[in-house]
Amino acid sequence: MRRAEKLETIQELESDLRRATVAVLADYRGLTAGQMNRLRKAVREADGRCRVAKNTFARRAVDESRRPSLEPLLRGPLAMILGFRDPVAIAKLAVKFAEEMPKLEIKAAVLGERVLPAAEVKALATLPSREVLLAQFLGLLQAPATQLLRTLNEPGARLARLVDALAKRAGNADEAPAGEPRE
């Protein structure tokens, strides 16, 4: 590989790392080409990218992207599963493939400025999707307003129920037979 090609590879990897919301590092030793292609295709469909690069290239790209140091993790063949939108979706995908293919071993992940160990990547994968979290958050924001509205409407609703009950009682009293006393 020429020097220009090496620099281009490093710049491309650095650009991907800057854009990524999450980067999952996984040891792919022992996977077949077909399994790697399935992984790459699934990652692309989840708006991500699966990159395999030499560790020296990865070290330089991580340094230039101003991400936390991954020096101790960059040993042996590693695949970087990069997610550009939803970090939870990429974590779920990586964990699912690691369960299906025991030879794919998750080492760690970079989420924002934090390096997460493999156990925390699995915990991240158990979170609901971004859309579900946003819906739950919106529900939490709307709950106080909804309760306030119910509280403000309750006196009027009680009055309406009371008038309705009195009207029904008066209607029943008018329909009583002539021989029976009225209440």
Biotite code that builds the C-alpha atoms (Angstrom):
import biotite.structure as struc

atoms = struc.array([
    struc.Atom([0.000, 0.000, 0.000], chain_id="A", res_id=1, res_name="MET", atom_name="CA", element="C"),
    struc.Atom([1.393, 3.398, -0.945], chain_id="A", res_id=2, res_name="ARG", atom_name="CA", element="C"),
    struc.Atom([1.724, 6.238, 1.505], chain_id="A", res_id=3, res_name="ARG", atom_name="CA", element="C"),
    struc.Atom([-1.077, 8.211, -0.205], chain_id="A", res_id=4, res_name="ALA", atom_name="CA", element="C"),
    struc.Atom([-3.429, 5.231, 0.055], chain_id="A", res_id=5, res_name="GLU", atom_name="CA", element="C"),
    struc.Atom([-2.564, 4.818, 3.738], chain_id="A", res_id=6, res_name="LYS", atom_name="CA", element="C"),
    struc.Atom([-3.270, 8.486, 4.443], chain_id="A", res_id=7, res_name="LEU", atom_name="CA", element="C"),
    struc.Atom([-6.546, 8.280, 2.540], chain_id="A", res_id=8, res_name="GLU", atom_name="CA", element="C"),
    struc.Atom([-7.584, 5.208, 4.547], chain_id="A", res_id=9, res_name="THR", atom_name="CA", element="C"),
    struc.Atom([-6.741, 6.947, 7.824], chain_id="A", res_id=10, res_name="ILE", atom_name="CA", element="C"),
    struc.Atom([-8.634, 10.099, 6.804], chain_id="A", res_id=11, res_name="GLN", atom_name="CA", element="C"),
    struc.Atom([-11.673, 8.075, 5.758], chain_id="A", res_id=12, res_name="GLU", atom_name="CA", element="C"),
    struc.Atom([-11.690, 6.172, 9.048], chain_id="A", res_id=13, res_name="LEU", atom_name="CA", element="C"),
    struc.Atom([-11.175, 9.399, 11.012], chain_id="A", res_id=14, res_name="GLU", atom_name="CA", element="C"),
    struc.Atom([-14.097, 11.033, 9.173], chain_id="A", res_id=15, res_name="SER", atom_name="CA", element="C"),
    struc.Atom([-16.344, 8.064, 9.957], chain_id="A", res_id=16, res_name="ASP", atom_name="CA", element="C"),
    struc.Atom([-15.308, 8.179, 13.628], chain_id="A", res_id=17, res_name="LEU", atom_name="CA", element="C"),
    struc.Atom([-16.124, 11.905, 13.877], chain_id="A", res_id=18, res_name="ARG", atom_name="CA", element="C"),
    struc.Atom([-19.611, 11.361, 12.406], chain_id="A", res_id=19, res_name="ARG", atom_name="CA", element="C"),
    struc.Atom([-20.366, 8.244, 14.440], chain_id="A", res_id=20, res_name="ALA", atom_name="CA", element="C"),
    struc.Atom([-22.606, 8.407, 17.499], chain_id="A", res_id=21, res_name="THR", atom_name="CA", element="C"),
    struc.Atom([-21.325, 5.004, 18.601], chain_id="A", res_id=22, res_name="VAL", atom_name="CA", element="C"),
    struc.Atom([-18.406, 2.767, 17.653], chain_id="A", res_id=23, res_name="ALA", atom_name="CA", element="C"),
    struc.Atom([-18.553, -0.877, 18.743], chain_id="A", res_id=24, res_name="VAL", atom_name="CA", element="C"),
    struc.Atom([-15.235, -2.744, 18.650], chain_id="A", res_id=25, res_name="LEU", atom_name="CA", element="C"),
    struc.Atom([-15.510, -6.471, 18.038], chain_id="A", res_id=26, res_name="ALA", atom_name="CA", element="C"),
    struc.Atom([-13.017, -9.283, 17.454], chain_id="A", res_id=27, res_name="ASP", atom_name="CA", element="C"),
    struc.Atom([-14.074, -11.005, 14.248], chain_id="A", res_id=28, res_name="TYR", atom_name="CA", element="C"),
    struc.Atom([-11.410, -13.717, 14.192], chain_id="A", res_id=29, res_name="ARG", atom_name="CA", element="C"),
    struc.Atom([-12.853, -16.962, 12.816], chain_id="A", res_id=30, res_name="GLY", atom_name="CA", element="C"),
    struc.Atom([-15.825, -15.493, 10.943], chain_id="A", res_id=31, res_name="LEU", atom_name="CA", element="C"),
    struc.Atom([-16.339, -16.576, 7.362], chain_id="A", res_id=32, res_name="THR", atom_name="CA", element="C"),
    struc.Atom([-16.565, -14.088, 4.520], chain_id="A", res_id=33, res_name="ALA", atom_name="CA", element="C"),
    struc.Atom([-20.296, -14.794, 4.243], chain_id="A", res_id=34, res_name="GLY", atom_name="CA", element="C"),
    struc.Atom([-20.846, -14.021, 7.921], chain_id="A", res_id=35, res_name="GLN", atom_name="CA", element="C"),
    struc.Atom([-18.872, -10.765, 7.630], chain_id="A", res_id=36, res_name="MET", atom_name="CA", element="C"),
    struc.Atom([-20.915, -9.801, 4.576], chain_id="A", res_id=37, res_name="ASN", atom_name="CA", element="C"),
    struc.Atom([-24.157, -10.457, 6.494], chain_id="A", res_id=38, res_name="ARG", atom_name="CA", element="C"),
    struc.Atom([-22.871, -8.284, 9.347], chain_id="A", res_id=39, res_name="LEU", atom_name="CA", element="C"),
    struc.Atom([-21.839, -5.479, 6.986], chain_id="A", res_id=40, res_name="ARG", atom_name="CA", element="C"),
    struc.Atom([-25.179, -5.560, 5.183], chain_id="A", res_id=41, res_name="LYS", atom_name="CA", element="C"),
    struc.Atom([-27.153, -5.446, 8.449], chain_id="A", res_id=42, res_name="ALA", atom_name="CA", element="C"),
    struc.Atom([-25.047, -2.541, 9.724], chain_id="A", res_id=43, res_name="VAL", atom_name="CA", element="C"),
    struc.Atom([-25.557, -0.609, 6.469], chain_id="A", res_id=44, res_name="ARG", atom_name="CA", element="C"),
    struc.Atom([-29.316, -1.115, 6.751], chain_id="A", res_id=45, res_name="GLU", atom_name="CA", element="C"),
    struc.Atom([-29.182, 0.336, 10.292], chain_id="A", res_id=46, res_name="ALA", atom_name="CA", element="C"),
    struc.Atom([-27.442, 3.477, 8.955], chain_id="A", res_id=47, res_name="ASP", atom_name="CA", element="C"),
    struc.Atom([-23.981, 2.411, 9.996], chain_id="A", res_id=48, res_name="GLY", atom_name="CA", element="C"),
    struc.Atom([-20.746, 1.107, 8.624], chain_id="A", res_id=49, res_name="ARG", atom_name="CA", element="C"),
    struc.Atom([-18.569, -1.870, 9.489], chain_id="A", res_id=50, res_name="CYS", atom_name="CA", element="C"),
    struc.Atom([-14.884, -1.059, 9.070], chain_id="A", res_id=51, res_name="ARG", atom_name="CA", element="C"),
    struc.Atom([-11.886, -3.341, 9.335], chain_id="A", res_id=52, res_name="VAL", atom_name="CA", element="C"),
    struc.Atom([-8.548, -1.524, 9.398], chain_id="A", res_id=53, res_name="ALA", atom_name="CA", element="C"),
    struc.Atom([-5.042, -2.164, 10.575], chain_id="A", res_id=54, res_name="LYS", atom_name="CA", element="C"),
    struc.Atom([-4.632, -1.267, 14.234], chain_id="A", res_id=55, res_name="ASN", atom_name="CA", element="C"),
    struc.Atom([-1.956, 1.319, 13.426], chain_id="A", res_id=56, res_name="THR", atom_name="CA", element="C"),
    struc.Atom([-4.400, 3.065, 11.071], chain_id="A", res_id=57, res_name="PHE", atom_name="CA", element="C"),
    struc.Atom([-7.137, 2.844, 13.680], chain_id="A", res_id=58, res_name="ALA", atom_name="CA", element="C"),
    struc.Atom([-4.869, 4.347, 16.378], chain_id="A", res_id=59, res_name="ARG", atom_name="CA", element="C"),
    struc.Atom([-4.010, 7.317, 14.179], chain_id="A", res_id=60, res_name="ARG", atom_name="CA", element="C"),
    struc.Atom([-7.642, 7.808, 13.149], chain_id="A", res_id=61, res_name="ALA", atom_name="CA", element="C"),
    struc.Atom([-8.806, 7.704, 16.793], chain_id="A", res_id=62, res_name="VAL", atom_name="CA", element="C"),
    struc.Atom([-6.128, 10.237, 17.781], chain_id="A", res_id=63, res_name="ASP", atom_name="CA", element="C"),
    struc.Atom([-7.089, 12.599, 14.943], chain_id="A", res_id=64, res_name="GLU", atom_name="CA", element="C"),
    struc.Atom([-10.838, 12.282, 15.614], chain_id="A", res_id=65, res_name="SER", atom_name="CA", element="C"),
    struc.Atom([-10.312, 13.383, 19.232], chain_id="A", res_id=66, res_name="ARG", atom_name="CA", element="C"),
    struc.Atom([-12.109, 10.338, 20.579], chain_id="A", res_id=67, res_name="ARG", atom_name="CA", element="C"),
    struc.Atom([-11.136, 8.759, 23.920], chain_id="A", res_id=68, res_name="PRO", atom_name="CA", element="C"),
    struc.Atom([-8.011, 6.622, 23.717], chain_id="A", res_id=69, res_name="SER", atom_name="CA", element="C"),
    struc.Atom([-8.609, 3.058, 22.621], chain_id="A", res_id=70, res_name="LEU", atom_name="CA", element="C"),
    struc.Atom([-4.954, 2.055, 22.773], chain_id="A", res_id=71, res_name="GLU", atom_name="CA", element="C"),
    struc.Atom([-5.399, -0.986, 25.069], chain_id="A", res_id=72, res_name="PRO", atom_name="CA", element="C"),
    struc.Atom([-8.298, -2.276, 22.972], chain_id="A", res_id=73, res_name="LEU", atom_name="CA", element="C"),
    struc.Atom([-6.598, -2.112, 19.580], chain_id="A", res_id=74, res_name="LEU", atom_name="CA", element="C"),
    struc.Atom([-5.007, -5.544, 19.685], chain_id="A", res_id=75, res_name="ARG", atom_name="CA", element="C"),
    struc.Atom([-5.594, -8.287, 17.154], chain_id="A", res_id=76, res_name="GLY", atom_name="CA", element="C"),
    struc.Atom([-8.134, -8.202, 14.339], chain_id="A", res_id=77, res_name="PRO", atom_name="CA", element="C"),
    struc.Atom([-10.922, -5.766, 15.217], chain_id="A", res_id=78, res_name="LEU", atom_name="CA", element="C"),
    struc.Atom([-13.985, -4.657, 13.348], chain_id="A", res_id=79, res_name="ALA", atom_name="CA", element="C"),
    struc.Atom([-15.358, -1.193, 14.071], chain_id="A", res_id=80, res_name="MET", atom_name="CA", element="C"),
    struc.Atom([-19.129, -1.158, 13.833], chain_id="A", res_id=81, res_name="ILE", atom_name="CA", element="C"),
    struc.Atom([-19.969, 2.526, 13.483], chain_id="A", res_id=82, res_name="LEU", atom_name="CA", element="C"),
    struc.Atom([-23.458, 3.934, 13.927], chain_id="A", res_id=83, res_name="GLY", atom_name="CA", element="C"),
    struc.Atom([-24.326, 7.352, 12.559], chain_id="A", res_id=84, res_name="PHE", atom_name="CA", element="C"),
    struc.Atom([-27.827, 7.841, 14.001], chain_id="A", res_id=85, res_name="ARG", atom_name="CA", element="C"),
    struc.Atom([-29.233, 5.632, 16.740], chain_id="A", res_id=86, res_name="ASP", atom_name="CA", element="C"),
    struc.Atom([-26.546, 4.182, 19.052], chain_id="A", res_id=87, res_name="PRO", atom_name="CA", element="C"),
    struc.Atom([-29.009, 1.747, 20.639], chain_id="A", res_id=88, res_name="VAL", atom_name="CA", element="C"),
    struc.Atom([-29.889, 0.189, 17.263], chain_id="A", res_id=89, res_name="ALA", atom_name="CA", element="C"),
    struc.Atom([-26.216, -0.452, 16.470], chain_id="A", res_id=90, res_name="ILE", atom_name="CA", element="C"),
    struc.Atom([-25.592, -1.896, 19.952], chain_id="A", res_id=91, res_name="ALA", atom_name="CA", element="C"),
    struc.Atom([-28.615, -4.195, 19.563], chain_id="A", res_id=92, res_name="LYS", atom_name="CA", element="C"),
    struc.Atom([-27.375, -5.285, 16.168], chain_id="A", res_id=93, res_name="LEU", atom_name="CA", element="C"),
    struc.Atom([-23.854, -6.014, 17.443], chain_id="A", res_id=94, res_name="ALA", atom_name="CA", element="C"),
    struc.Atom([-25.132, -7.972, 20.456], chain_id="A", res_id=95, res_name="VAL", atom_name="CA", element="C"),
    struc.Atom([-27.577, -9.939, 18.282], chain_id="A", res_id=96, res_name="LYS", atom_name="CA", element="C"),
    struc.Atom([-24.832, -10.933, 15.849], chain_id="A", res_id=97, res_name="PHE", atom_name="CA", element="C"),
    struc.Atom([-22.462, -11.779, 18.728], chain_id="A", res_id=98, res_name="ALA", atom_name="CA", element="C"),
    struc.Atom([-25.102, -14.153, 20.097], chain_id="A", res_id=99, res_name="GLU", atom_name="CA", element="C"),
    struc.Atom([-25.700, -15.724, 16.663], chain_id="A", res_id=100, res_name="GLU", atom_name="CA", element="C"),
    struc.Atom([-21.989, -16.012, 15.867], chain_id="A", res_id=101, res_name="MET", atom_name="CA", element="C"),
    struc.Atom([-19.984, -16.963, 18.965], chain_id="A", res_id=102, res_name="PRO", atom_name="CA", element="C"),
    struc.Atom([-16.726, -16.104, 17.185], chain_id="A", res_id=103, res_name="LYS", atom_name="CA", element="C"),
    struc.Atom([-17.749, -12.436, 17.003], chain_id="A", res_id=104, res_name="LEU", atom_name="CA", element="C"),
    struc.Atom([-16.721, -11.084, 20.398], chain_id="A", res_id=105, res_name="GLU", atom_name="CA", element="C"),
    struc.Atom([-17.619, -7.562, 21.482], chain_id="A", res_id=106, res_name="ILE", atom_name="CA", element="C"),
    struc.Atom([-14.651, -5.909, 23.169], chain_id="A", res_id=107, res_name="LYS", atom_name="CA", element="C"),
    struc.Atom([-15.974, -2.413, 23.938], chain_id="A", res_id=108, res_name="ALA", atom_name="CA", element="C"),
    struc.Atom([-17.746, 0.609, 22.497], chain_id="A", res_id=109, res_name="ALA", atom_name="CA", element="C"),
    struc.Atom([-17.230, 4.339, 22.354], chain_id="A", res_id=110, res_name="VAL", atom_name="CA", element="C"),
    struc.Atom([-20.370, 6.335, 23.090], chain_id="A", res_id=111, res_name="LEU", atom_name="CA", element="C"),
    struc.Atom([-19.777, 10.070, 23.026], chain_id="A", res_id=112, res_name="GLY", atom_name="CA", element="C"),
    struc.Atom([-16.719, 10.611, 25.186], chain_id="A", res_id=113, res_name="GLU", atom_name="CA", element="C"),
    struc.Atom([-17.034, 7.357, 27.147], chain_id="A", res_id=114, res_name="ARG", atom_name="CA", element="C"),
    struc.Atom([-15.493, 3.976, 26.516], chain_id="A", res_id=115, res_name="VAL", atom_name="CA", element="C"),
    struc.Atom([-17.999, 1.279, 27.474], chain_id="A", res_id=116, res_name="LEU", atom_name="CA", element="C"),
    struc.Atom([-16.889, -2.263, 28.349], chain_id="A", res_id=117, res_name="PRO", atom_name="CA", element="C"),
    struc.Atom([-18.644, -5.219, 26.734], chain_id="A", res_id=118, res_name="ALA", atom_name="CA", element="C"),
    struc.Atom([-21.115, -5.610, 29.629], chain_id="A", res_id=119, res_name="ALA", atom_name="CA", element="C"),
    struc.Atom([-22.285, -2.011, 29.240], chain_id="A", res_id=120, res_name="GLU", atom_name="CA", element="C"),
    struc.Atom([-22.674, -2.494, 25.480], chain_id="A", res_id=121, res_name="VAL", atom_name="CA", element="C"),
    struc.Atom([-25.046, -5.364, 26.255], chain_id="A", res_id=122, res_name="LYS", atom_name="CA", element="C"),
    struc.Atom([-26.903, -3.130, 28.742], chain_id="A", res_id=123, res_name="ALA", atom_name="CA", element="C"),
    struc.Atom([-27.146, -0.406, 26.084], chain_id="A", res_id=124, res_name="LEU", atom_name="CA", element="C"),
    struc.Atom([-28.666, -2.968, 23.722], chain_id="A", res_id=125, res_name="ALA", atom_name="CA", element="C"),
    struc.Atom([-31.489, -3.649, 26.194], chain_id="A", res_id=126, res_name="THR", atom_name="CA", element="C"),
    struc.Atom([-32.691, -0.026, 26.034], chain_id="A", res_id=127, res_name="LEU", atom_name="CA", element="C"),
    struc.Atom([-35.753, 0.736, 23.930], chain_id="A", res_id=128, res_name="PRO", atom_name="CA", element="C"),
    struc.Atom([-35.235, 2.341, 20.535], chain_id="A", res_id=129, res_name="SER", atom_name="CA", element="C"),
    struc.Atom([-34.829, 6.094, 20.124], chain_id="A", res_id=130, res_name="ARG", atom_name="CA", element="C"),
    struc.Atom([-38.413, 6.556, 18.958], chain_id="A", res_id=131, res_name="GLU", atom_name="CA", element="C"),
    struc.Atom([-39.802, 4.715, 21.988], chain_id="A", res_id=132, res_name="VAL", atom_name="CA", element="C"),
    struc.Atom([-37.614, 6.746, 24.359], chain_id="A", res_id=133, res_name="LEU", atom_name="CA", element="C"),
    struc.Atom([-38.778, 9.993, 22.733], chain_id="A", res_id=134, res_name="LEU", atom_name="CA", element="C"),
    struc.Atom([-42.416, 8.911, 23.042], chain_id="A", res_id=135, res_name="ALA", atom_name="CA", element="C"),
    struc.Atom([-41.918, 8.071, 26.723], chain_id="A", res_id=136, res_name="GLN", atom_name="CA", element="C"),
    struc.Atom([-40.229, 11.427, 27.300], chain_id="A", res_id=137, res_name="PHE", atom_name="CA", element="C"),
    struc.Atom([-43.078, 13.246, 25.574], chain_id="A", res_id=138, res_name="LEU", atom_name="CA", element="C"),
    struc.Atom([-45.560, 11.375, 27.771], chain_id="A", res_id=139, res_name="GLY", atom_name="CA", element="C"),
    struc.Atom([-43.656, 12.486, 30.865], chain_id="A", res_id=140, res_name="LEU", atom_name="CA", element="C"),
    struc.Atom([-43.708, 16.079, 29.677], chain_id="A", res_id=141, res_name="LEU", atom_name="CA", element="C"),
    struc.Atom([-47.440, 15.981, 28.936], chain_id="A", res_id=142, res_name="GLN", atom_name="CA", element="C"),
    struc.Atom([-48.497, 14.272, 32.181], chain_id="A", res_id=143, res_name="ALA", atom_name="CA", element="C"),
    struc.Atom([-48.475, 17.370, 34.449], chain_id="A", res_id=144, res_name="PRO", atom_name="CA", element="C"),
    struc.Atom([-50.449, 19.420, 31.917], chain_id="A", res_id=145, res_name="ALA", atom_name="CA", element="C"),
    struc.Atom([-52.984, 16.610, 31.507], chain_id="A", res_id=146, res_name="THR", atom_name="CA", element="C"),
    struc.Atom([-53.419, 16.280, 35.283], chain_id="A", res_id=147, res_name="GLN", atom_name="CA", element="C"),
    struc.Atom([-53.834, 20.059, 35.640], chain_id="A", res_id=148, res_name="LEU", atom_name="CA", element="C"),
    struc.Atom([-56.477, 20.073, 32.914], chain_id="A", res_id=149, res_name="LEU", atom_name="CA", element="C"),
    struc.Atom([-58.379, 17.233, 34.601], chain_id="A", res_id=150, res_name="ARG", atom_name="CA", element="C"),
    struc.Atom([-58.214, 19.076, 37.945], chain_id="A", res_id=151, res_name="THR", atom_name="CA", element="C"),
    struc.Atom([-59.543, 22.275, 36.392], chain_id="A", res_id=152, res_name="LEU", atom_name="CA", element="C"),
    struc.Atom([-62.356, 20.448, 34.564], chain_id="A", res_id=153, res_name="ASN", atom_name="CA", element="C"),
    struc.Atom([-63.486, 18.342, 37.542], chain_id="A", res_id=154, res_name="GLU", atom_name="CA", element="C"),
    struc.Atom([-65.762, 20.950, 39.294], chain_id="A", res_id=155, res_name="PRO", atom_name="CA", element="C"),
    struc.Atom([-67.651, 21.577, 36.042], chain_id="A", res_id=156, res_name="GLY", atom_name="CA", element="C"),
    struc.Atom([-67.919, 17.841, 35.366], chain_id="A", res_id=157, res_name="ALA", atom_name="CA", element="C"),
    struc.Atom([-69.277, 17.223, 38.897], chain_id="A", res_id=158, res_name="ARG", atom_name="CA", element="C"),
    struc.Atom([-71.884, 19.926, 38.413], chain_id="A", res_id=159, res_name="LEU", atom_name="CA", element="C"),
    struc.Atom([-72.938, 18.393, 35.085], chain_id="A", res_id=160, res_name="ALA", atom_name="CA", element="C"),
    struc.Atom([-73.258, 14.918, 36.680], chain_id="A", res_id=161, res_name="ARG", atom_name="CA", element="C"),
    struc.Atom([-75.303, 16.385, 39.560], chain_id="A", res_id=162, res_name="LEU", atom_name="CA", element="C"),
    struc.Atom([-77.695, 18.193, 37.188], chain_id="A", res_id=163, res_name="VAL", atom_name="CA", element="C"),
    struc.Atom([-78.041, 15.016, 35.135], chain_id="A", res_id=164, res_name="ASP", atom_name="CA", element="C"),
    struc.Atom([-78.793, 12.926, 38.238], chain_id="A", res_id=165, res_name="ALA", atom_name="CA", element="C"),
    struc.Atom([-81.384, 15.474, 39.441], chain_id="A", res_id=166, res_name="LEU", atom_name="CA", element="C"),
    struc.Atom([-83.021, 15.532, 36.007], chain_id="A", res_id=167, res_name="ALA", atom_name="CA", element="C"),
    struc.Atom([-83.252, 11.733, 35.965], chain_id="A", res_id=168, res_name="LYS", atom_name="CA", element="C"),
    struc.Atom([-84.711, 11.686, 39.464], chain_id="A", res_id=169, res_name="ARG", atom_name="CA", element="C"),
    struc.Atom([-87.277, 14.363, 38.535], chain_id="A", res_id=170, res_name="ALA", atom_name="CA", element="C"),
    struc.Atom([-88.151, 12.402, 35.394], chain_id="A", res_id=171, res_name="GLY", atom_name="CA", element="C"),
    struc.Atom([-88.689, 9.220, 37.435], chain_id="A", res_id=172, res_name="ASN", atom_name="CA", element="C"),
    struc.Atom([-90.868, 11.092, 39.937], chain_id="A", res_id=173, res_name="ALA", atom_name="CA", element="C"),
    struc.Atom([-93.122, 12.403, 37.169], chain_id="A", res_id=174, res_name="ASP", atom_name="CA", element="C"),
    struc.Atom([-93.618, 8.881, 35.794], chain_id="A", res_id=175, res_name="GLU", atom_name="CA", element="C"),
    struc.Atom([-94.767, 7.378, 39.108], chain_id="A", res_id=176, res_name="ALA", atom_name="CA", element="C"),
    struc.Atom([-98.300, 5.737, 39.000], chain_id="A", res_id=177, res_name="PRO", atom_name="CA", element="C"),
    struc.Atom([-101.231, 7.758, 40.370], chain_id="A", res_id=178, res_name="ALA", atom_name="CA", element="C"),
    struc.Atom([-101.861, 5.461, 43.358], chain_id="A", res_id=179, res_name="GLY", atom_name="CA", element="C"),
    struc.Atom([-98.304, 5.609, 44.685], chain_id="A", res_id=180, res_name="GLU", atom_name="CA", element="C"),
    struc.Atom([-97.044, 8.530, 46.735], chain_id="A", res_id=181, res_name="PRO", atom_name="CA", element="C"),
    struc.Atom([-94.381, 10.753, 45.300], chain_id="A", res_id=182, res_name="ARG", atom_name="CA", element="C"),
    struc.Atom([-91.081, 11.212, 47.034], chain_id="A", res_id=183, res_name="GLU", atom_name="CA", element="C"),
])
